Amino acid sequence: MQLLAYGHEGGNKNKVWSVMDVPSLEHMAGMMNKPEIIKMREKAGAITKTQKMIKLVE
């Protein structure tokens, strides 16, 4: 996985966007559902229950 870009909406630091290059959505979901990753993200302030993943296309 490679992080390509990240940032938040103007005037709303609570809604963060990130763009990542991943092999597949299934791979990403598998990583994001690992208990150690969830714990690390929550410790950093992420609200994992509100996260969404989408696939971008050209």
CNS distance restraints for C-alpha pairs under 8 A (distance, minus, plus):
assign (resid   1 and name CA) (resid  20 and name CA) 6.68 0.50 0.50
assign (resid   1 and name CA) (resid  21 and name CA) 5.61 0.50 0.50
assign (resid   1 and name CA) (resid  22 and name CA) 4.70 0.50 0.50
assign (resid   1 and name CA) (resid  23 and name CA) 7.21 0.50 0.50
assign (resid   2 and name CA) (resid  20 and name CA) 5.47 0.50 0.50
assign (resid   2 and name CA) (resid  21 and name CA) 5.12 0.50 0.50
assign (resid   2 and name CA) (resid  22 and name CA) 6.74 0.50 0.50
assign (resid   3 and name CA) (resid  18 and name CA) 7.32 0.50 0.50
assign (resid   3 and name CA) (resid  19 and name CA) 6.14 0.50 0.50
assign (resid   3 and name CA) (resid  20 and name CA) 4.44 0.50 0.50
assign (resid   3 and name CA) (resid  21 and name CA) 6.50 0.50 0.50
assign (resid   4 and name CA) (resid  18 and name CA) 7.56 0.50 0.50
assign (resid   4 and name CA) (resid  19 and name CA) 5.40 0.50 0.50
assign (resid   4 and name CA) (resid  20 and name CA) 5.31 0.50 0.50
assign (resid   4 and name CA) (resid  21 and name CA) 6.90 0.50 0.50
assign (resid   5 and name CA) (resid  18 and name CA) 5.63 0.50 0.50
assign (resid   5 and name CA) (resid  19 and name CA) 5.14 0.50 0.50
assign (resid   5 and name CA) (resid  20 and name CA) 7.18 0.50 0.50
assign (resid   6 and name CA) (resid  16 and name CA) 7.24 0.50 0.50
assign (resid   6 and name CA) (resid  17 and name CA) 5.48 0.50 0.50
assign (resid   6 and name CA) (resid  18 and name CA) 4.11 0.50 0.50
assign (resid   6 and name CA) (resid  19 and name CA) 6.23 0.50 0.50
assign (resid   7 and name CA) (resid  16 and name CA) 5.66 0.50 0.50
assign (resid   7 and name CA) (resid  17 and name CA) 5.48 0.50 0.50
assign (resid   7 and name CA) (resid  18 and name CA) 6.59 0.50 0.50
assign (resid   8 and name CA) (resid  12 and name CA) 6.62 0.50 0.50
assign (resid   8 and name CA) (resid  13 and name CA) 5.48 0.50 0.50
assign (resid   8 and name CA) (resid  14 and name CA) 7.29 0.50 0.50
assign (resid   8 and name CA) (resid  15 and name CA) 5.65 0.50 0.50
assign (resid   8 and name CA) (resid  16 and name CA) 4.25 0.50 0.50
assign (resid   8 and name CA) (resid  17 and name CA) 5.82 0.50 0.50
assign (resid   9 and name CA) (resid  13 and name CA) 6.47 0.50 0.50
assign (resid   9 and name CA) (resid  15 and name CA) 6.19 0.50 0.50
assign (resid   9 and name CA) (resid  16 and name CA) 6.75 0.50 0.50
assign (resid   9 and name CA) (resid  17 and name CA) 7.81 0.50 0.50
assign (resid  22 and name CA) (resid  27 and name CA) 7.30 0.50 0.50
assign (resid  22 and name CA) (resid  28 and name CA) 6.62 0.50 0.50
assign (resid  23 and name CA) (resid  27 and name CA) 6.49 0.50 0.50
assign (resid  23 and name CA) (resid  28 and name CA) 7.81 0.50 0.50
assign (resid  24 and name CA) (resid  28 and name CA) 6.43 0.50 0.50
assign (resid  25 and name CA) (resid  29 and name CA) 6.01 0.50 0.50
assign (resid  25 and name CA) (resid  53 and name CA) 7.80 0.50 0.50
assign (resid  25 and name CA) (resid  54 and name CA) 7.99 0.50 0.50
assign (resid  25 and name CA) (resid  55 and name CA) 7.28 0.50 0.50
assign (resid  26 and name CA) (resid  30 and name CA) 6.07 0.50 0.50
assign (resid  27 and name CA) (resid  31 and name CA) 6.32 0.50 0.50
assign (resid  28 and name CA) (resid  32 and name CA) 6.10 0.50 0.50
assign (resid  29 and name CA) (resid  33 and name CA) 6.06 0.50 0.50
assign (resid  30 and name CA) (resid  34 and name CA) 6.66 0.50 0.50
assign (resid  31 and name CA) (resid  37 and name CA) 7.15 0.50 0.50
assign (resid  32 and name CA) (resid  37 and name CA) 6.14 0.50 0.50
assign (resid  32 and name CA) (resid  38 and name CA) 6.54 0.50 0.50
assign (resid  33 and name CA) (resid  37 and name CA) 7.08 0.50 0.50
assign (resid  33 and name CA) (resid  38 and name CA) 6.53 0.50 0.50
assign (resid  34 and name CA) (resid  38 and name CA) 6.26 0.50 0.50
assign (resid  35 and name CA) (resid  39 and name CA) 6.10 0.50 0.50
assign (resid  36 and name CA) (resid  40 and name CA) 6.16 0.50 0.50
assign (resid  37 and name CA) (resid  41 and name CA) 6.12 0.50 0.50
assign (resid  38 and name CA) (resid  42 and name CA) 6.08 0.50 0.50
assign (resid  38 and name CA) (resid  48 and name CA) 7.04 0.50 0.50
assign (resid  39 and name CA) (resid  43 and name CA) 6.07 0.50 0.50
assign (resid  40 and name CA) (resid  44 and name CA) 6.35 0.50 0.50
assign (resid  41 and name CA) (resid  45 and name CA) 6.47 0.50 0.50
assign (resid  41 and name CA) (resid  46 and name CA) 5.34 0.50 0.50
assign (resid  41 and name CA) (resid  47 and name CA) 7.96 0.50 0.50
assign (resid  41 and name CA) (resid  48 and name CA) 7.48 0.50 0.50
assign (resid  42 and name CA) (resid  46 and name CA) 4.75 0.50 0.50
assign (resid  42 and name CA) (resid  47 and name CA) 6.23 0.50 0.50
assign (resid  42 and name CA) (resid  48 and name CA) 6.79 0.50 0.50
assign (resid  47 and name CA) (resid  51 and name CA) 6.97 0.50 0.50
